[in-house]
Amino acid sequence: MTQKTLFAYLATLLAFLVLDGLWLGVLMGPTYKSLLGPLMLDQPRLLPAVLFYLLYVIGCVVFVVLPSATWQRAARLGALLGLVAYGTYDLSNWATLQGWSAGLAMMDMAWGTFLTAACCTVGYLCAHRVRH
């Protein structure tokens, strides 16, 4: 693994953890709880959460951050990846789960689109500050 790849991964992961932590823990936690009610655990399961972040950030770095030639392209491709990934999750849940509403799906998809775009941009900018 090159230094550029490592910086891209760590920067993208850190941005993801900070922004998603603020979103889920501070800004939207009560909203998710009220919308999902008994579907939500009192405390999230740590192992699947950690595995999600580690795996998703690999996808961000491999498919968006490293192949992008500009931060603008990283932002656009990150937005697309976020829309596809979160859309797959949210639309599947809306189709199959009682209590998963269209509003919840749209809100979460919008967040995933923004979040992935922002984190891929941060990852790109940090990776390209590394000297070869």
N, C-alpha and C positions, 0 to 999 in steps of 0.2 A: 504494500500500500504506500502510495506516495504521500509526501507531506501535504500536498495540495488536496488530495482526497481526504486525508485525516482532518484537515482544517475545515473542509466543506462539510464533512459528516458532523463534527463536533459543533460547529456553528449552527448548522441547521437543527440539530437535536436540541441545543440549548434554547434557541429561539422558539422551537416548538413547545418545549416544556414550560417556558415562562409564559408565553401567550396563551396556550391551552389551559395552563394552571390558573391564570387570571380569569379566563372565560368560564371555566367549569367551577372553580372554587369561589370566586368572588362575584362575578357579574351575573352568571346564569344558573348557578347551582339551585337556588330556590325555584326558579322557573322550570327547570327540568324535573325537579321533585314534584311540583304541582301538576305538570303535564303527564308524567309517567306513573306517579303514585306507587302502587305496589310492585310495578315492574322494576323499580330501582332498589338496589341493595342499600342498606344503611351506610356501609363502607365499601368502596370498590375493591375488587380482587386485584391485588398488587401484581402478581405474575402475568396475567393476561394484559394488563395495562402496560407494563414494562415491555413485554414482547411486541405489543402493537407499536409503541413509539420507536423501538429499535428497528423493527421491520419496515415501517412506513418511511422512516427517514432514509433507509437504504434505497428505497424506491425513489424518493425525492432526489437523492444525490446521483444515482445511476441514470435515471431517466430525464432529469431536468438540469440539475446544477452543473455537472461536469460537461455535458454536451452543449450547453448554451454558450453562445459567443458574446452575449451582452447581458447585463442585469435585466434589461427590459424583456428579453426573450425568456430568461429564467422566471420572471414574474408571470408572463403570459402562459408558459408551459406549466408552471406551478399551479396557476389558477385552473387550468384544464385538468391536470392530474387530481387536484382537490375536488373539483366538481364531479369527475368520474368516480373517484374512490368514495367520497361521502355520498354521492348520488346512488351508487350501488347499494350501500348500506341502508340509507334512509328510505329509498324507494322500495327495497325488499322488505324492510320492516313495516312500512305503510301498507304494503300489499298483504302481509301475513300476520301482523300482530294487532290484536284489539288494543286500543288506547294509543296507537301511534298515528297521529293526525297528519293531515296535509300541511298544516301550519308548522308543526314540529319538524317535519321533513324539510320544508323549504328553509326554515331558519337554520337548521343544522347544515344543510347543503351550502347555504350562503357563507356560513362560518368556515366550513371546510375549504371552500374556494378561496376565501380571503386568507385564511391561516396558512394554507399550503403555498400560496403565491408569496406571502410575506416571508415565510421561513426559507423558501428556495432563493429568494432575493438576498436575504442575509447570508445564506450559505455560499452563494455565488460571490458576493462582495468580499467575504472573508477569504475564500479560496483563492481569489485572484489578487490578494495582497501578499501572498506567499511568493517568495523568489524561487525560481526554478533552479 
